[in-house]
Amino acid sequence: MRPSLRKPNQMRPVSMETGVNKWAEGSCLIKIGGTSVLCTASVDLNQPTWKRMQNKTGGWVTAEYSMLPRANGTRKTRDAIMRDHRSAEISRMIGRALRSVVDMEILGRHTITIDCDVIQADGGTRCASITGGFVALVLAVRWLLESGRIHENPIREHIAAVSAGLWNGELVLDLDYDEDSIAELDANFVVAESGRFIEVQSTGEQHPFEKSQLGQLMDMAATGAQKLIELQKQVLA
C-alpha cells in the first residue's frame, strides 16, 4: 500500500486557481497533494536581447523556477537558492516544455516569462510548475489578444506534466516525497493534449530498468496528463 493509500494509477488531489496575482498578465496557484506552486506570467513588449542582436523574428517564452526558503523540511538560505543548479535545470525544462506548443512568429515581438515559485514541496514540483505554468501562459496570451498586441492565438495545444516511477517494486503514478525519495525508478513526463510526448526524464535510482517498464509508465503518465489537461480547460473556461 502506498503511504498515501492511493491506488497505483491514482493521482493526488489537484486544484488550480487563476487570477491570484493582480499585477501579472497571467497567474495560477496549483496544488497537487502537499505541493503548492505559484506560477506567474509576465509579458515584456519586446523580444529578448539575444533575438534583437541576432536580428531574429518572433517572440520568446522562458521560465524561472525556485523554491522558497521553507518550501520543505529544512530552511534553505536565499543565497543557496540563487546558486542552486537544480533550479536552473528545472527552469530550462519548464521553458522547453512551454515553447514546444507556442508558435513564436504568431507570438510576435513579445517575451513571456513564467515564474514558478514553490511555496510547499511534497514531490513533483517540476511537473506542477509546467502544468500550472501553462495555465498562466494561456492567460498572458489572452491579455495580448485582448489588448490588440497580437491577432491570433500562438498556442497550438495544451500540455501537462506528471511523474511516475517504480516504488516498492510497483509502478505508480504521481509520486509524493515519501515515494520519490526512495523510488527505484523516477521519471517525469511532459505530455501534449494530442497524446504525444514532449519530454521524458527517467532515472534508474537503484538499478537499471526494463524498456517495458518505461512503456508502462508512459501509458500511466499519458492518462494522468489528460486528467490534468481537462482540469486546465475547466479553470480557463
N, C-alpha and C positions, 0 to 999 in steps of 0.2 A: 504494500500500500504506500502511495506517495505521501510525503509529510503533510501535504495539504488535503489529503483524502480524495484527490481528484482521480478520475479515470485516466488512462494513458493518453488518450486523444482529447482530453478536456482542457480548455484554456482557463486561465484565471478570469474573474470578473473584470470587464473593461468598461471604462467610461471616457467620453471626450466632451469637453466644454469649450465652446468658442467665445470670442469676444472678451477674454479675461484680461487683456491689456488695452487700455483706452488709447494709447499712443501708437501702437504698432498697426501696420496696414493689415496684418493677419495674426491671429493668436489662437492657441489651443492648449488647454491643460488636459493631458492624457494620463489616466490612471489604469494600470494593469496590475491587479493584485496589490501588493505593497509598494510597487514602483510608481512614482509620480514624476512627470517631466513637463515643464513649462516650455512650450515652443512658440517663438515669436518670429514673424516675417517682416523684415524692414525693406522698403523699396528705396533705392537710390536712383534718381532720374538720370543717371549717366552709366556708361559702360565702365567696367573695371579698368584701371590704369593700363594694365598689360595689353588689353584689347585695343585701347586707343593708340598706344605706342606702336602696335603691330598693324594698325590700320585695318582691323578686322570688323566685320559687320555683326549685327545681332547682339543679344544681351547675355546675361550670365546668371546662374544660380549657384550659390555657395552656402556652406554651413559651418557653424562653430558649436562644439559640444563641450560641456563642462559639468562637473558635479559640485554642488555647494559644499562648504566645509563639513557640514554634519549630515550629509546625504546618507551616510552609512554608520556603522557602529563606532567608528573612531574618527574624531575630527581631523580633517586634512587642512593644513595651512593654505592660505591663498597663494603664497609663493610656490608651494609644491604643486598646486593646481595649475599654475601658469607654466610649469616645467614638465607637465605630465605628457609623456609621449603617447600614452594610451588614448588620451583625449584627442590628440592631433590625428591619430589613426582613425578614430571613430568619426571625427569631423569630416575627414576625406571620404569615408564610406557613405555618410549621410548625403554629402554633396553629389557623389557619383550616382547614388540611387535616385535622387530627385531630378538631376539633369537628364537621366535616361528617358524621361517621358515628357520633356519640355522641348518644343521647337524654338531654338534660340533666335532664329530670324523673325518669327512672329512675335516673340517677346520684345523685340526692338532694342533700342539702346538703353536698356534698364538693367540694373543689378538687384537681385533679390537675395538677401542674406537671411538664412534661417538659424536662429539661436536656439539651442536645445539645452536647457539648464535642468539638471536632475535635482529635484527637491528631496526625493527619498528614493533610495536604491534597494531593490529586492530581486535582482536578476532581470535580464532582458532590457536594460536601459537603452542600448543602441537601437533595438527593434522598436521600442516605444517612441524613441526620438524620430525615427523615419516615418512611422505611422502617423504620429501627431504632427510632425513637421510638414507632411504632405497636406494636411488639413490647413495649416497656417499658410502654406504656399498657395493653395486654391483661393483663399480669402484675399491674399495680396494681389493675385491676378485679377480677381473680381474688382478690386479697388482700381487697378489700372484700366480695366474695361469701362467701369462706371465714370471714371474721370476723363475718359476720351483719349488716354495716352496710347492705347492700343485698340484695335477694332476686331480682333479675332482671338479666340482662346488658344494659347500656345500649348496647353496641357493635353496630351493625347489620350491618357488613360490613368486610372487610379493605380496607386501602388501601396503596399503594406509590407511589414516585416515581422517575422516571428522566429523564435528559437525552437530547437528540438534537439534531442540527444539520447544517449544511452545511459540510463541511470539504474543502478542496482540490477543490471542485466536485462532491463526492459526499455524499449523505445518509447519515449514520452515527448509530449508537445508542451511548449511554453514553460521552460524551466524557471523555477524561482531560485533564490540564492542557495537554499539548503540543498537543492538538487545540482545546481550549476557548479557549486564549489567542489563536489566530489564526482561529477559526471565522468564516465569512461569515454564518452564521445560528446563533444559540444559543438553545435552547429547553429548558424544564423542564416536565414533565407530572406531575400527581398524578392517579392513576387508581384507581377503586374496583374491587373484585372483580367487580362486575356488568358491568364494561367501560365504565361511564360516567366522564366526566372531571370532576374536582373543580376543578382549576386548570390553566391553560395560561399560561406565561410565554414569550414569544418575541420576539426582537430581531434585526433585520437589522443586523449589526455593521458591514458594509462597503457594503451596498446593499440596496434593498427586495427582498422575496421574494414569490414567487407563492403564491396560495391553494392551488394543487395541491401545492406543496412542503410546506406546513404539514399538509395532509391526509395525505401520505405519512409524515411524521414522527409524526403522531398514531397511525397504524396500527402503526408500529415501536414506539412507546412503549407502546401497549396490550399488545403481545406481550411486551415486556420486563418490564412491571409484573406481568403474570400469572406470570412465572417467579419474580419476587421474592416474590409472594404465596404461591406454592407452597412456597418456602423458609421463609417466615414460619410457615406451618402446620406444617412439619416440626419446627422448633425449639420450637414451642409445644405440640406433641403430648404 
